[in-house]
Amino acid sequence: NSVEAITTDLDGNAWIGNNALLYLDYDYYHGALLEFDGNNWTDYRANPNGVYDPNAVVSNRVDEIACDRYGYLWIATEAEWKFNYNLSLFKNGTWKNLSDVAEDFPHPFIRDIKIDKSNTVWLATQLGVISITYSPQ
């Protein structure tokens, strides 16, 4: 797969985002988001076998990954044909889609994510720049 993004989390685990949408068969939709803890790989497969899973990353194309100081992973995906979401949060085994935590969020393709010292999240999109100020829960 085409590697699009790499980051590390607060525990030093590597997270790798790929463009697995290059394949047209759901049987091959694997490896879009991988975690490597130094010994083992974990595959966070989106929509395995074509079944939507609200507790997983929402697309098999991961464009960007960033980790904030609270340990949240911010994962930008290119929206698939039937899903509106394109930004997911992950921490301690729990996924949240941005639409679940923020009302009226536009759904542009996110090309870059940066998080500043005040924990404001900056998203570079094809529509311009979006900033998100949040309090972790």
A tleap script that builds the chain and sets N, CA, C and O, in Angstrom:
source leaprc.protein.ff14SB
mol = sequence {
  NASN SER VAL GLU ALA ILE THR THR ASP LEU
  ASP GLY ASN ALA TRP ILE GLY ASN ASN ALA
  LEU LEU TYR LEU ASP TYR ASP TYR TYR HIE
  GLY ALA LEU LEU GLU PHE ASP GLY ASN ASN
  TRP THR ASP TYR ARG ALA ASN PRO ASN GLY
  VAL TYR ASP PRO ASN ALA VAL VAL SER ASN
  ARG VAL ASP GLU ILE ALA CYS ASP ARG TYR
  GLY TYR LEU TRP ILE ALA THR GLU ALA GLU
  TRP LYS PHE ASN TYR ASN LEU SER LEU PHE
  LYS ASN GLY THR TRP LYS ASN LEU SER ASP
  VAL ALA GLU ASP PHE PRO HIE PRO PHE ILE
  ARG ASP ILE LYS ILE ASP LYS SER ASN THR
  VAL TRP LEU ALA THR GLN LEU GLY VAL ILE
  SER ILE THR TYR SER PRO CGLN
}
set mol.1.N position { 0.833 -1.195 0.000 }
set mol.1.CA position { 0.000 0.000 0.000 }
set mol.1.C position { 0.867 1.244 0.000 }
set mol.1.O position { 2.037 1.197 0.381 }
set mol.2.N position { 0.303 2.327 -0.418 }
set mol.2.CA position { 0.987 3.604 -0.464 }
set mol.2.C position { 0.951 4.246 0.918 }
set mol.2.O position { -0.126 4.584 1.410 }
set mol.3.N position { 2.106 4.420 1.551 }
set mol.3.CA position { 2.174 5.031 2.884 }
set mol.3.C position { 1.930 6.529 2.750 }
set mol.3.O position { 2.605 7.211 1.979 }
set mol.4.N position { 0.956 7.034 3.509 }
set mol.4.CA position { 0.583 8.443 3.463 }
set mol.4.C position { 1.017 9.206 4.711 }
set mol.4.O position { 1.287 10.405 4.635 }
set mol.5.N position { 1.089 8.521 5.876 }
set mol.5.CA position { 1.364 9.228 7.132 }
set mol.5.C position { 1.996 8.274 8.143 }
set mol.5.O position { 1.688 7.082 8.169 }
set mol.6.N position { 2.887 8.821 8.978 }
set mol.6.CA position { 3.493 8.072 10.078 }
set mol.6.C position { 3.615 9.009 11.271 }
set mol.6.O position { 4.001 10.168 11.120 }
set mol.7.N position { 3.282 8.501 12.465 }
set mol.7.CA position { 3.509 9.249 13.695 }
set mol.7.C position { 3.749 8.250 14.820 }
set mol.7.O position { 3.595 7.042 14.639 }
set mol.8.N position { 4.125 8.767 15.972 }
set mol.8.CA position { 4.242 7.928 17.161 }
set mol.8.C position { 3.291 8.460 18.217 }
set mol.8.O position { 2.990 9.653 18.255 }
set mol.9.N position { 2.816 7.555 19.084 }
set mol.9.CA position { 1.944 7.978 20.176 }
set mol.9.C position { 2.783 8.204 21.431 }
set mol.9.O position { 4.008 8.093 21.386 }
set mol.10.N position { 2.134 8.518 22.542 }
set mol.10.CA position { 2.844 8.827 23.778 }
set mol.10.C position { 3.582 7.625 24.359 }
set mol.10.O position { 4.493 7.789 25.170 }
set mol.11.N position { 3.193 6.416 23.949 }
set mol.11.CA position { 3.874 5.202 24.409 }
set mol.11.C position { 5.011 4.786 23.484 }
set mol.11.O position { 5.677 3.781 23.732 }
set mol.12.N position { 5.236 5.551 22.421 }
set mol.12.CA position { 6.294 5.235 21.478 }
set mol.12.C position { 5.894 4.258 20.395 }
set mol.12.O position { 6.740 3.828 19.611 }
set mol.13.N position { 4.609 3.891 20.334 }
set mol.13.CA position { 4.132 3.006 19.270 }
set mol.13.C position { 4.062 3.784 17.960 }
set mol.13.O position { 3.694 4.958 17.943 }
set mol.14.N position { 4.413 3.127 16.880 }
set mol.14.CA position { 4.342 3.750 15.556 }
set mol.14.C position { 2.969 3.510 14.959 }
set mol.14.O position { 2.417 2.415 15.075 }
set mol.15.N position { 2.418 4.529 14.321 }
set mol.15.CA position { 1.145 4.449 13.616 }
set mol.15.C position { 1.398 4.804 12.163 }
set mol.15.O position { 2.000 5.835 11.861 }
set mol.16.N position { 0.938 3.949 11.267 }
set mol.16.CA position { 1.202 4.106 9.846 }
set mol.16.C position { -0.125 4.135 9.111 }
set mol.16.O position { -0.945 3.228 9.252 }
set mol.17.N position { -0.329 5.182 8.327 }
set mol.17.CA position { -1.537 5.317 7.517 }
set mol.17.C position { -1.219 5.068 6.058 }
set mol.17.O position { -0.247 5.602 5.522 }
set mol.18.N position { -2.040 4.256 5.420 }
set mol.18.CA position { -1.851 3.879 4.027 }
set mol.18.C position { -3.061 4.254 3.201 }
set mol.18.O position { -4.129 4.566 3.729 }
set mol.19.N position { -2.871 4.216 1.890 }
set mol.19.CA position { -3.984 4.372 0.973 }
set mol.19.C position { -4.405 2.988 0.497 }
set mol.19.O position { -3.958 2.519 -0.550 }
set mol.20.N position { -5.267 2.339 1.270 }
set mol.20.CA position { -5.754 1.007 0.899 }
set mol.20.C position { -6.945 1.085 -0.041 }
set mol.20.O position { -7.473 0.048 -0.445 }
set mol.21.N position { -7.385 2.292 -0.403 }
set mol.21.CA position { -8.480 2.422 -1.368 }
set mol.21.C position { -8.018 2.112 -2.785 }
set mol.21.O position { -8.819 2.121 -3.719 }
set mol.22.N position { -6.732 1.840 -2.945 }
set mol.22.CA position { -6.245 1.437 -4.259 }
set mol.22.C position { -6.876 0.125 -4.691 }
set mol.22.O position { -6.933 -0.180 -5.882 }
set mol.23.N position { -7.354 -0.659 -3.718 }
set mol.23.CA position { -7.997 -1.941 -4.010 }
set mol.23.C position { -9.508 -1.742 -4.056 }
set mol.23.O position { -10.060 -0.953 -3.289 }
set mol.24.N position { -10.155 -2.442 -4.933 }
set mol.24.CA position { -11.599 -2.282 -5.089 }
set mol.24.C position { -12.390 -3.385 -4.411 }
set mol.24.O position { -13.620 -3.360 -4.439 }
set mol.25.N position { -11.728 -4.336 -3.814 }
set mol.25.CA position { -12.389 -5.464 -3.180 }
set mol.25.C position { -12.197 -5.375 -1.668 }
set mol.25.O position { -11.063 -5.272 -1.202 }
set mol.26.N position { -13.273 -5.414 -0.901 }
set mol.26.CA position { -13.180 -5.287 0.550 }
set mol.26.C position { -12.309 -6.375 1.182 }
set mol.26.O position { -11.770 -6.177 2.271 }
set mol.27.N position { -12.167 -7.525 0.508 }
set mol.27.CA position { -11.303 -8.566 1.049 }
set mol.27.C position { -9.853 -8.104 1.148 }
set mol.27.O position { -9.077 -8.641 1.938 }
set mol.28.N position { -9.494 -7.115 0.348 }
set mol.28.CA position { -8.125 -6.608 0.349 }
set mol.28.C position { -7.985 -5.307 1.123 }
set mol.28.O position { -6.892 -4.742 1.183 }
set mol.29.N position { -9.067 -4.822 1.715 }
set mol.29.CA position { -9.008 -3.580 2.485 }
set mol.29.C position { -8.378 -3.865 3.835 }
set mol.29.O position { -9.080 -4.024 4.833 }
set mol.30.N position { -7.096 -3.927 3.864 }
set mol.30.CA position { -6.381 -4.138 5.118 }
set mol.30.C position { -5.156 -3.239 5.116 }
set mol.30.O position { -4.669 -2.832 4.060 }
set mol.31.N position { -4.674 -2.940 6.287 }
set mol.31.CA position { -3.468 -2.156 6.386 }
set mol.31.C position { -3.648 -0.674 6.210 }
set mol.31.O position { -2.653 0.043 6.115 }
set mol.32.N position { -4.883 -0.168 6.161 }
set mol.32.CA position { -5.078 1.262 6.013 }
set mol.32.C position { -4.541 2.007 7.225 }
set mol.32.O position { -3.990 3.100 7.093 }
set mol.33.N position { -4.699 1.416 8.408 }
set mol.33.CA position { -4.161 1.997 9.631 }
set mol.33.C position { -3.526 0.884 10.441 }
set mol.33.O position { -4.197 -0.056 10.867 }
set mol.34.N position { -2.220 1.001 10.647 }
set mol.34.CA position { -1.474 -0.021 11.370 }
set mol.34.C position { -0.788 0.598 12.580 }
set mol.34.O position { -0.336 1.742 12.538 }
set mol.35.N position { -0.719 -0.182 13.664 }
set mol.35.CA position { 0.029 0.210 14.857 }
set mol.35.C position { 1.133 -0.821 15.071 }
set mol.35.O position { 0.896 -2.025 14.982 }
set mol.36.N position { 2.346 -0.335 15.356 }
set mol.36.CA position { 3.463 -1.230 15.651 }
set mol.36.C position { 4.024 -0.859 17.012 }
set mol.36.O position { 4.481 0.267 17.208 }
set mol.37.N position { 3.995 -1.800 17.962 }
set mol.37.CA position { 4.443 -1.520 19.326 }
set mol.37.C position { 5.899 -1.914 19.572 }
set mol.37.O position { 6.357 -1.915 20.715 }
set mol.38.N position { 6.621 -2.245 18.513 }
set mol.38.CA position { 8.002 -2.680 18.640 }
set mol.38.C position { 8.147 -4.174 18.470 }
set mol.38.O position { 9.226 -4.667 18.142 }
set mol.39.N position { 7.049 -4.905 18.694 }
set mol.39.CA position { 7.038 -6.355 18.530 }
set mol.39.C position { 5.895 -6.843 17.653 }
set mol.39.O position { 6.071 -7.757 16.848 }
set mol.40.N position { 4.724 -6.234 17.809 }
set mol.40.CA position { 3.514 -6.716 17.144 }
set mol.40.C position { 2.865 -5.622 16.307 }
set mol.40.O position { 2.943 -4.436 16.627 }
set mol.41.N position { 2.222 -6.057 15.225 }
set mol.41.CA position { 1.439 -5.172 14.365 }
set mol.41.C position { -0.041 -5.366 14.677 }
set mol.41.O position { -0.501 -6.495 14.847 }
set mol.42.N position { -0.787 -4.265 14.753 }
set mol.42.CA position { -2.241 -4.318 14.882 }
set mol.42.C position { -2.831 -3.621 13.670 }
set mol.42.O position { -2.454 -2.496 13.344 }
set mol.43.N position { -3.758 -4.298 13.005 }
set mol.43.CA position { -4.409 -3.781 11.803 }
set mol.43.C position { -5.781 -3.254 12.203 }
set mol.43.O position { -6.645 -4.028 12.615 }
set mol.44.N position { -5.992 -1.943 12.086 }
set mol.44.CA position { -7.288 -1.329 12.376 }
set mol.44.C position { -8.038 -1.210 11.066 }
set mol.44.O position { -8.039 -0.161 10.422 }
set mol.45.N position { -8.664 -2.283 10.691 }
set mol.45.CA position { -9.352 -2.370 9.411 }
set mol.45.C position { -10.679 -1.615 9.456 }
set mol.45.O position { -11.495 -1.826 10.353 }
set mol.46.N position { -10.880 -0.755 8.502 }
set mol.46.CA position { -12.157 -0.043 8.396 }
set mol.46.C position { -13.141 -0.883 7.597 }
set mol.46.O position { -12.800 -1.439 6.554 }
set mol.47.N position { -14.355 -0.966 8.097 }
set mol.47.CA position { -15.439 -1.614 7.365 }
set mol.47.C position { -15.059 -2.987 6.818 }
set mol.47.O position { -15.150 -3.213 5.611 }
set mol.48.N position { -14.636 -3.909 7.685 }
set mol.48.CA position { -14.239 -5.222 7.169 }
set mol.48.C position { -15.382 -5.898 6.427 }
set mol.48.O position { -16.525 -5.895 6.883 }
set mol.49.N position { -15.059 -6.475 5.283 }
set mol.49.CA position { -16.030 -7.186 4.443 }
set mol.49.C position { -17.213 -6.311 4.046 }
set mol.49.O position { -18.312 -6.815 3.817 }
set mol.50.N position { -16.993 -5.006 3.965 }
set mol.50.CA position { -18.038 -4.106 3.504 }
set mol.50.C position { -19.074 -3.757 4.539 }
set mol.50.O position { -20.089 -3.147 4.200 }
set mol.51.N position { -18.862 -4.120 5.791 }
set mol.51.CA position { -19.829 -3.843 6.854 }
set mol.51.C position { -19.352 -2.631 7.643 }
set mol.51.O position { -18.255 -2.642 8.200 }
set mol.52.N position { -20.175 -1.583 7.691 }
set mol.52.CA position { -19.809 -0.372 8.408 }
set mol.52.C position { -19.676 -0.647 9.897 }
set mol.52.O position { -20.557 -1.259 10.501 }
set mol.53.N position { -18.579 -0.198 10.485 }
set mol.53.CA position { -18.317 -0.366 11.911 }
set mol.53.C position { -18.148 1.010 12.534 }
set mol.53.O position { -17.132 1.661 12.292 }
set mol.54.N position { -19.121 1.484 13.343 }
set mol.54.CA position { -19.031 2.828 13.926 }
set mol.54.C position { -17.920 2.952 14.960 }
set mol.54.O position { -17.599 4.061 15.387 }
set mol.55.N position { -17.333 1.840 15.365 }
set mol.55.CA position { -16.267 1.864 16.363 }
set mol.55.C position { -14.890 1.683 15.731 }
set mol.55.O position { -13.961 1.220 16.393 }
set mol.56.N position { -14.755 2.040 14.469 }
set mol.56.CA position { -13.474 1.906 13.775 }
set mol.56.C position { -13.205 3.168 12.972 }
set mol.56.O position { -14.087 4.005 12.782 }
set mol.57.N position { -11.974 3.287 12.506 }
set mol.57.CA position { -11.658 4.375 11.593 }
set mol.57.C position { -12.609 4.244 10.406 }
set mol.57.O position { -12.957 3.128 10.019 }
set mol.58.N position { -13.031 5.354 9.828 }
set mol.58.CA position { -14.154 5.314 8.899 }
set mol.58.C position { -13.789 5.121 7.437 }
set mol.58.O position { -14.679 5.010 6.594 }
set mol.59.N position { -12.509 5.081 7.119 }
set mol.59.CA position { -12.133 4.925 5.724 }
set mol.59.C position { -10.852 4.124 5.619 }
set mol.59.O position { -10.061 4.066 6.560 }
set mol.60.N position { -10.658 3.514 4.474 }
set mol.60.CA position { -9.448 2.755 4.212 }
set mol.60.C position { -8.388 3.585 3.496 }
set mol.60.O position { -7.431 3.040 2.947 }
set mol.61.N position { -8.560 4.894 3.505 }
set mol.61.CA position { -7.507 5.786 3.030 }
set mol.61.C position { -7.201 6.760 4.154 }
set mol.61.O position { -8.001 7.646 4.453 }
set mol.62.N position { -6.052 6.595 4.769 }
set mol.62.CA position { -5.608 7.471 5.850 }
set mol.62.C position { -4.633 8.474 5.253 }
set mol.62.O position { -3.595 8.095 4.710 }
set mol.63.N position { -4.973 9.765 5.356 }
set mol.63.CA position { -4.134 10.811 4.774 }
set mol.63.C position { -3.173 11.431 5.772 }
set mol.63.O position { -2.089 11.868 5.386 }
set mol.64.N position { -3.542 11.480 7.048 }
set mol.64.CA position { -2.705 12.153 8.039 }
set mol.64.C position { -3.018 11.611 9.422 }
set mol.64.O position { -4.152 11.227 9.707 }
set mol.65.N position { -1.990 11.580 10.292 }
set mol.65.CA position { -2.152 11.147 11.679 }
set mol.65.C position { -1.338 12.090 12.556 }
set mol.65.O position { -0.203 12.430 12.223 }
set mol.66.N position { -1.918 12.511 13.677 }
set mol.66.CA position { -1.189 13.325 14.660 }
set mol.66.C position { -1.591 12.865 16.052 }
set mol.66.O position { -2.705 12.386 16.263 }
set mol.67.N position { -0.671 13.015 16.996 }
set mol.67.CA position { -0.943 12.646 18.388 }
set mol.67.C position { -0.822 13.903 19.244 }
set mol.67.O position { 0.168 14.629 19.155 }
set mol.68.N position { -1.839 14.158 20.078 }
set mol.68.CA position { -1.772 15.333 20.943 }
set mol.68.C position { -1.163 14.976 22.299 }
set mol.68.O position { -0.861 13.812 22.560 }
set mol.69.N position { -0.988 15.958 23.140 }
set mol.69.CA position { -0.316 15.729 24.425 }
set mol.69.C position { -1.151 14.939 25.419 }
set mol.69.O position { -0.643 14.532 26.464 }
set mol.70.N position { -2.428 14.713 25.110 }
set mol.70.CA position { -3.297 13.902 25.958 }
set mol.70.C position { -3.361 12.456 25.493 }
set mol.70.O position { -4.022 11.626 26.117 }
set mol.71.N position { -2.676 12.157 24.401 }
set mol.71.CA position { -2.653 10.794 23.897 }
set mol.71.C position { -3.702 10.480 22.860 }
set mol.71.O position { -3.810 9.331 22.433 }
set mol.72.N position { -4.491 11.470 22.434 }
set mol.72.CA position { -5.463 11.239 21.367 }
set mol.72.C position { -4.755 11.215 20.029 }
set mol.72.O position { -3.907 12.061 19.744 }
set mol.73.N position { -5.110 10.235 19.210 }
set mol.73.CA position { -4.672 10.225 17.826 }
set mol.73.C position { -5.756 10.884 16.995 }
set mol.73.O position { -6.929 10.530 17.109 }
set mol.74.N position { -5.378 11.828 16.170 }
set mol.74.CA position { -6.267 12.504 15.230 }
set mol.74.C position { -5.955 11.914 13.865 }
set mol.74.O position { -4.837 12.048 13.366 }
set mol.75.N position { -6.938 11.261 13.260 }
set mol.75.CA position { -6.711 10.509 12.039 }
set mol.75.C position { -7.626 11.048 10.940 }
set mol.75.O position { -8.849 10.925 11.011 }
set mol.76.N position { -7.006 11.646 9.930 }
set mol.76.CA position { -7.760 12.192 8.798 }
set mol.76.C position { -7.841 11.142 7.705 }
set mol.76.O position { -6.836 10.539 7.326 }
set mol.77.N position { -9.040 10.935 7.209 }
set mol.77.CA position { -9.249 9.985 6.132 }
set mol.77.C position { -9.970 10.678 4.993 }
set mol.77.O position { -10.722 11.631 5.199 }
set mol.78.N position { -9.731 10.191 3.802 }
set mol.78.CA position { -10.488 10.697 2.665 }
set mol.78.C position { -11.835 10.006 2.686 }
set mol.78.O position { -11.907 8.778 2.717 }
set mol.79.N position { -12.894 10.782 2.670 }
set mol.79.CA position { -14.234 10.222 2.802 }
set mol.79.C position { -14.528 9.256 1.668 }
set mol.79.O position { -14.262 9.546 0.501 }
set mol.80.N position { -15.075 8.114 2.023 }
set mol.80.CA position { -15.503 7.165 1.007 }
set mol.80.C position { -16.861 7.590 0.478 }
set mol.80.O position { -17.487 8.507 1.009 }
set mol.81.N position { -17.308 6.922 -0.566 }
set mol.81.CA position { -18.509 7.333 -1.267 }
set mol.81.C position { -19.752 7.403 -0.406 }
set mol.81.O position { -20.648 8.183 -0.729 }
set mol.82.N position { -19.865 6.638 0.671 }
set mol.82.CA position { -21.112 6.661 1.438 }
set mol.82.C position { -20.941 7.140 2.867 }
set mol.82.O position { -21.895 7.092 3.644 }
set mol.83.N position { -19.759 7.599 3.237 }
set mol.83.CA position { -19.534 8.079 4.595 }
set mol.83.C position { -19.132 9.542 4.575 }
set mol.83.O position { -18.301 9.950 3.763 }
set mol.84.N position { -19.714 10.330 5.459 }
set mol.84.CA position { -19.417 11.748 5.530 }
set mol.84.C position { -18.177 12.043 6.352 }
set mol.84.O position { -17.530 13.069 6.142 }
set mol.85.N position { -17.839 11.183 7.268 }
set mol.85.CA position { -16.777 11.468 8.214 }
set mol.85.C position { -15.410 11.454 7.562 }
set mol.85.O position { -15.164 10.691 6.628 }
set mol.86.N position { -14.538 12.287 8.050 }
set mol.86.CA position { -13.177 12.202 7.566 }
set mol.86.C position { -12.156 12.594 8.636 }
set mol.86.O position { -10.997 12.863 8.321 }
set mol.87.N position { -12.581 12.625 9.881 }
set mol.87.CA position { -11.652 12.845 10.986 }
set mol.87.C position { -12.110 12.006 12.164 }
set mol.87.O position { -13.245 12.120 12.627 }
set mol.88.N position { -11.204 11.159 12.641 }
set mol.88.CA position { -11.504 10.271 13.763 }
set mol.88.C position { -10.532 10.525 14.892 }
set mol.88.O position { -9.386 10.918 14.669 }
set mol.89.N position { -11.004 10.295 16.118 }
set mol.89.CA position { -10.158 10.372 17.305 }
set mol.89.C position { -10.062 8.976 17.894 }
set mol.89.O position { -11.038 8.227 17.912 }
set mol.90.N position { -8.870 8.633 18.378 }
set mol.90.CA position { -8.664 7.307 18.952 }
set mol.90.C position { -7.843 7.438 20.225 }
set mol.90.O position { -6.813 8.111 20.246 }
set mol.91.N position { -8.314 6.779 21.299 }
set mol.91.CA position { -7.550 6.714 22.537 }
set mol.91.C position { -8.065 5.541 23.362 }
set mol.91.O position { -9.271 5.330 23.494 }
set mol.92.N position { -7.128 4.790 23.910 }
set mol.92.CA position { -7.452 3.670 24.802 }
set mol.92.C position { -8.488 2.717 24.209 }
set mol.92.O position { -9.393 2.261 24.908 }
set mol.93.N position { -8.349 2.424 22.928 }
set mol.93.CA position { -9.238 1.457 22.295 }
set mol.93.C position { -10.595 2.000 21.902 }
set mol.93.O position { -11.446 1.235 21.447 }
set mol.94.N position { -10.830 3.301 22.063 }
set mol.94.CA position { -12.125 3.883 21.737 }
set mol.94.C position { -11.998 4.861 20.571 }
set mol.94.O position { -11.127 5.731 20.560 }
set mol.95.N position { -12.882 4.699 19.596 }
set mol.95.CA position { -12.935 5.579 18.433 }
set mol.95.C position { -14.082 6.565 18.576 }
set mol.95.O position { -15.150 6.214 19.077 }
set mol.96.N position { -13.864 7.787 18.140 }
set mol.96.CA position { -14.932 8.776 17.993 }
set mol.96.C position { -14.757 9.432 16.647 }
set mol.96.O position { -13.644 9.789 16.258 }
set mol.97.N position { -15.852 9.591 15.937 }
set mol.97.CA position { -15.820 10.341 14.692 }
set mol.97.C position { -16.124 11.790 15.017 }
set mol.97.O position { -16.950 12.064 15.887 }
set mol.98.N position { -15.481 12.715 14.342 }
set mol.98.CA position { -15.635 14.125 14.683 }
set mol.98.C position { -17.095 14.557 14.661 }
set mol.98.O position { -17.493 15.405 15.459 }
set mol.99.N position { -17.893 13.997 13.775 }
set mol.99.CA position { -19.297 14.384 13.716 }
set mol.99.C position { -20.037 14.018 15.000 }
set mol.99.O position { -21.098 14.569 15.292 }
set mol.100.N position { -19.468 13.083 15.765 }
set mol.100.CA position { -20.086 12.702 17.032 }
set mol.100.C position { -19.747 13.668 18.158 }
set mol.100.O position { -20.432 13.682 19.180 }
set mol.101.N position { -18.696 14.480 17.989 }
set mol.101.CA position { -18.257 15.361 19.070 }
set mol.101.C position { -18.325 16.846 18.715 }
set mol.101.O position { -18.141 17.694 19.588 }
set mol.102.N position { -18.585 17.172 17.455 }
set mol.102.CA position { -18.652 18.580 17.041 }
set mol.102.C position { -19.773 18.760 16.032 }
set mol.102.O position { -19.836 18.053 15.027 }
set mol.103.N position { -20.644 19.699 16.304 }
set mol.103.CA position { -21.749 19.971 15.386 }
set mol.103.C position { -21.297 20.892 14.258 }
set mol.103.O position { -20.403 21.719 14.441 }
set mol.104.N position { -21.908 20.746 13.113 }
set mol.104.CA position { -21.681 21.611 11.957 }
set mol.104.C position { -20.243 21.635 11.478 }
set mol.104.O position { -19.792 22.644 10.937 }
set mol.105.N position { -19.509 20.538 11.667 }
set mol.105.CA position { -18.148 20.480 11.152 }
set mol.105.C position { -18.196 20.204 9.660 }
set mol.105.O position { -18.844 19.248 9.234 }
set mol.106.N position { -17.520 21.026 8.853 }
set mol.106.CA position { -17.498 20.747 7.413 }
set mol.106.C position { -16.691 19.482 7.149 }
set mol.106.O position { -15.896 19.068 7.992 }
set mol.107.N position { -16.882 18.881 6.015 }
set mol.107.CA position { -16.216 17.617 5.713 }
set mol.107.C position { -15.282 17.730 4.505 }
set mol.107.O position { -15.435 16.982 3.539 }
set mol.108.N position { -14.325 18.648 4.547 }
set mol.108.CA position { -13.367 18.725 3.439 }
set mol.108.C position { -12.304 17.647 3.593 }
set mol.108.O position { -12.174 17.041 4.656 }
set mol.109.N position { -11.562 17.416 2.551 }
set mol.109.CA position { -10.442 16.486 2.654 }
set mol.109.C position { -9.330 17.165 3.436 }
set mol.109.O position { -8.909 18.271 3.098 }
set mol.110.N position { -8.863 16.510 4.464 }
set mol.110.CA position { -7.812 17.054 5.328 }
set mol.110.C position { -6.475 16.553 4.804 }
set mol.110.O position { -6.262 15.349 4.659 }
set mol.111.N position { -5.590 17.479 4.525 }
set mol.111.CA position { -4.285 17.143 3.954 }
set mol.111.C position { -3.153 17.187 4.973 }
set mol.111.O position { -2.097 16.596 4.748 }
set mol.112.N position { -3.362 17.885 6.095 }
set mol.112.CA position { -2.320 17.966 7.113 }
set mol.112.C position { -2.961 18.303 8.451 }
set mol.112.O position { -3.980 18.992 8.507 }
set mol.113.N position { -2.353 17.808 9.535 }
set mol.113.CA position { -2.811 18.092 10.893 }
set mol.113.C position { -1.605 18.532 11.706 }
set mol.113.O position { -0.575 17.857 11.713 }
set mol.114.N position { -1.730 19.653 12.385 }
set mol.114.CA position { -0.708 20.115 13.328 }
set mol.114.C position { -1.409 20.477 14.627 }
set mol.114.O position { -2.540 20.962 14.619 }
set mol.115.N position { -0.725 20.238 15.748 }
set mol.115.CA position { -1.282 20.544 17.058 }
set mol.115.C position { -0.294 21.445 17.769 }
set mol.115.O position { 0.868 21.078 17.948 }
set mol.116.N position { -0.752 22.640 18.182 }
set mol.116.CA position { 0.171 23.597 18.788 }
set mol.116.C position { 0.293 23.389 20.302 }
set mol.116.O position { -0.329 22.487 20.864 }
set mol.117.N position { 1.100 24.231 20.952 }
set mol.117.CA position { 1.383 24.076 22.382 }
set mol.117.C position { 0.157 24.241 23.260 }
set mol.117.O position { 0.112 23.702 24.366 }
set mol.118.N position { -0.845 24.980 22.782 }
set mol.118.CA position { -2.073 25.152 23.568 }
set mol.118.C position { -3.088 24.048 23.266 }
set mol.118.O position { -4.223 24.094 23.740 }
set mol.119.N position { -2.671 23.057 22.476 }
set mol.119.CA position { -3.487 21.910 22.095 }
set mol.119.C position { -4.607 22.274 21.120 }
set mol.119.O position { -5.608 21.564 21.031 }
set mol.120.N position { -4.442 23.366 20.400 }
set mol.120.CA position { -5.354 23.675 19.303 }
set mol.120.C position { -4.945 22.813 18.121 }
set mol.120.O position { -3.763 22.716 17.789 }
set mol.121.N position { -5.923 22.192 17.495 }
set mol.121.CA position { -5.675 21.345 16.332 }
set mol.121.C position { -5.906 22.188 15.082 }
set mol.121.O position { -6.949 22.824 14.932 }
set mol.122.N position { -4.924 22.186 14.191 }
set mol.122.CA position { -4.989 22.930 12.937 }
set mol.122.C position { -5.079 21.933 11.793 }
set mol.122.O position { -4.246 21.035 11.669 }
set mol.123.N position { -6.104 22.100 10.956 }
set mol.123.CA position { -6.332 21.210 9.826 }
set mol.123.C position { -6.138 21.977 8.529 }
set mol.123.O position { -6.797 22.992 8.306 }
set mol.124.N position { -5.251 21.509 7.682 }
set mol.124.CA position { -5.080 22.077 6.344 }
set mol.124.C position { -5.986 21.291 5.406 }
set mol.124.O position { -5.854 20.072 5.289 }
set mol.125.N position { -6.902 21.981 4.740 }
set mol.125.CA position { -7.876 21.317 3.868 }
set mol.125.C position { -7.896 21.986 2.504 }
set mol.125.O position { -7.267 23.025 2.304 }
set mol.126.N position { -8.612 21.392 1.576 }
set mol.126.CA position { -8.737 22.012 0.262 }
set mol.126.C position { -9.645 23.240 0.315 }
set mol.126.O position { -9.718 23.993 -0.655 }
set mol.127.N position { -10.341 23.451 1.445 }
set mol.127.CA position { -11.192 24.633 1.613 }
set mol.127.C position { -10.528 25.721 2.448 }
set mol.127.O position { -11.121 26.779 2.661 }
set mol.128.N position { -9.309 25.482 2.924 }
set mol.128.CA position { -8.619 26.440 3.774 }
set mol.128.C position { -8.208 25.783 5.080 }
set mol.128.O position { -8.079 24.562 5.163 }
set mol.129.N position { -8.006 26.606 6.094 }
set mol.129.CA position { -7.528 26.137 7.393 }
set mol.129.C position { -8.683 26.125 8.391 }
set mol.129.O position { -9.480 27.062 8.451 }
set mol.130.N position { -8.757 25.051 9.172 }
set mol.130.CA position { -9.757 24.924 10.230 }
set mol.130.C position { -8.999 24.733 11.532 }
set mol.130.O position { -8.066 23.932 11.597 }
set mol.131.N position { -9.397 25.472 12.584 }
set mol.131.CA position { -8.793 25.239 13.885 }
set mol.131.C position { -9.863 24.695 14.831 }
set mol.131.O position { -11.029 25.087 14.779 }
set mol.132.N position { -9.426 23.778 15.697 }
set mol.132.CA position { -10.335 23.156 16.658 }
set mol.132.C position { -9.719 23.324 18.040 }
set mol.132.O position { -8.595 22.888 18.290 }
set mol.133.N position { -10.461 23.954 18.924 }
set mol.133.CA position { -10.059 24.055 20.310 }
set mol.133.C position { -10.961 23.118 21.093 }
set mol.133.O position { -12.181 23.149 20.933 }
set mol.134.N position { -10.371 22.290 21.933 }
set mol.134.CA position { -11.170 21.275 22.614 }
set mol.134.C position { -10.607 21.019 23.998 }
set mol.134.O position { -9.468 21.367 24.308 }
set mol.135.N position { -11.435 20.404 24.813 }
set mol.135.CA position { -11.017 19.949 26.139 }
set mol.135.C position { -11.174 18.440 26.160 }
set mol.135.O position { -12.278 17.937 25.950 }
set mol.136.N position { -10.107 17.712 26.407 }
set mol.136.CA position { -10.221 16.253 26.420 }
set mol.136.C position { -11.087 15.776 27.575 }
set mol.136.O position { -11.138 16.395 28.639 }
set mol.137.N position { -11.763 14.663 27.338 }
set mol.137.CA position { -12.642 14.096 28.361 }
set mol.137.C position { -12.210 12.726 28.728 }
set mol.137.O position { -12.833 12.088 29.578 }
savepdb mol mol.pdb
quit
